[in-house]
């Protein structure tokens, strides 16, 4: 069982915007570019890169995707902060 994960994310207020971001990714848009343009999280300036984090460091909904979701695929999840598009790069 992985104890750490490395992920990128884009945080937005509205589900429709998050869904549009996922569509753009499907058409070949770069995750880092979309993060810089859309994300309200300070990590957006770094292309959405959250670096490596431990299980339990993120809110439960985020953690579930980070440690159980498919790697390198965009996932949509709602937390108390808003809507996240999450891309897990790897787990260790």
Secondary structure, 3 states (H helix, E strand, C coil): CCCEEEEEEEEECCHHHHHHHHHHHHCCCCHHHHHHHHCCCHHHHHCCEEEEEECCCCCHHHHHHHHHCCCCCEEEEEECCEEEEEEEEEEC
